[in-house]
Amino acid sequence: MQYRNLPQTDLQVATVALGCWAFAGGGNWGPQDDSDSIATIHAALANSVNFLDTAEAYGDGFSERLIGRALKGRRHEAVIADKPAPGRETPEELRRACEESLERLGTDYIDLYQQHWPNRDVPLAETVGGFERLKQEGKIRAFGVCNFGPTDLDELLKHGKPATNQVAYSLLSRAAEFTIQPICRERAIGILCYSPIAQGLLTGKYRSADEVPEGRARTKHFSGSRPQARHGGPGAEELTFRTIAEIHRLAERYGLSMAQLAIAWLLTRPGVTAVLAGARSPDQLEQNVAAAGTSLPDELVSGLTEASEELKAALGDDADPWDYRIR
Ligand SMILES: NC(=O)c1ccc[n+]([C@@H]2O[C@H](COP(=O)([O-])OP(=O)(O)OC[C@H]3O[C@@H](n4cnc5c(N)ncnc54)[C@H](OP(=O)(O)O)[C@@H]3O)[C@@H](O)[C@H]2O)c1
């Protein structure tokens, strides 16, 4: 495993972290067995993955509770990134949310506490003040944000500096490269990449858009007429699957799995602190972790970058995978 510094802390975090959203199952993910989830967290620790990302919103505290169960007696082995539910950004709500999360996680500190989505009804000066107080009290070690675009980052930076900005970033979702990534690099804000294998699309398990489960066929890759989509746009289904086919061809040529390739490519991108890869079983976890030790030849990195340029241009610079909430 390789580690990188979590900005503004003395923590070293695994470059391939475990994303814990799917443990909540439900509409987006379908049934998930708790014993598989716990075994996946234990496999993460056994494979030197010390970084876990969760949120209050993942099953209304379910994912946090599950992490609490899995880490009983082992809290010190993990760096936990968590998020209050969207809408809880006033200092009072932030405190209540944090205390509730600590209870569910069975711990007395959260390493990285992140605003889940921008909330333009609450001044960022207040939210940052709330985070700073939690930090002074030792309830959190650092604060971060998610889904902050250039305008929100600009406003935020007037009041404080986040350790990280968590954004959708994969070979199929490169919108963050237009403006978010340059700002994060310039201001030394670590980028945490979410949905790095495009919720399974980059494993090659789906041959066409119609095979993708409804709860996932709602990003802007898919037609806005898909049942759970809310972006209302045309999507880019044909181009998405053409891009996947080209990435698959490169994976075969170099004898690597697509997931490994997708994660290893992200780790070559500037400004990235860690890739948050979701896994629902120890087997998936182990496949994804293999990417951390995979050094891609330069011509393969540029081949992958080239293969995803047309889709990047077609989807544009809006980094919200599902909607248009990022500014
Ligand atoms: N801040 C935010 O707004 C935000 C938004 C989204 C995600 N996140 C974070 O980022 C994490 C990762 O993103 P994500 O879960 O959306 O997507 P992802 O990591 O791109 O995809 C995860 C899913 O892909 C499948 N998969 C994973 N590894 C696989 C493998 N080796 N072979 C085959 N299938 C595999 C699994 O689902 P199946 O087996 O069911 O296919 C898994 O649940 C989340 O868990 C969460 O912590 C944050």
The ligand as an ORCA input file, in Angstrom:
! r2SCAN-3c Opt
* xyz 0 1
  N     -19.190     13.128     -1.206
  C     -20.079     12.663     -2.044
  O     -21.005     13.373     -2.452
  C     -19.958     11.238     -2.518
  C     -20.751     10.775     -3.580
  C     -20.576      9.456     -3.996
  C     -19.666      8.620     -3.370
  N     -18.923      9.092     -2.306
  C     -17.932      8.239     -1.609
  O     -17.106      7.583     -2.558
  C     -17.188      6.162     -2.380
  C     -16.999      5.451     -3.694
  O     -17.937      5.887     -4.668
  P     -19.157      4.968     -5.160
  O     -19.438      3.936     -4.147
  O     -20.223      5.909     -5.597
  O     -18.628      4.311     -6.515
  P     -17.402      3.403     -6.970
  O     -16.384      3.315     -5.916
  O     -16.991      3.907     -8.295
  O     -18.130      1.991     -7.214
  C     -18.362      1.135     -6.149
  C     -19.195     -0.078     -6.608
  O     -18.637     -0.724     -7.751
  C     -18.723     -2.144     -7.610
  N     -17.339     -2.645     -7.523
  C     -16.345     -2.164     -6.729
  N     -15.190     -2.825     -6.937
  C     -15.444     -3.743     -7.863
  C     -14.661     -4.727     -8.510
  N     -13.371     -4.863     -8.220
  N     -15.247     -5.524     -9.442
  C     -16.554     -5.372     -9.738
  N     -17.370     -4.448     -9.169
  C     -16.821     -3.637     -8.245
  C     -19.513     -2.405     -6.328
  O     -20.914     -2.447     -6.614
  P     -21.633     -3.747     -7.300
  O     -20.914     -4.963     -6.864
  O     -23.043     -3.653     -6.821
  O     -21.547     -3.496     -8.776
  C     -19.235     -1.149     -5.530
  O     -20.197     -0.860     -4.574
  C     -18.555      5.948     -1.708
  O     -18.643      4.697     -1.069
  C     -18.585      7.124     -0.760
  O     -17.782      6.848      0.366
  C     -19.048     10.397     -1.911
*
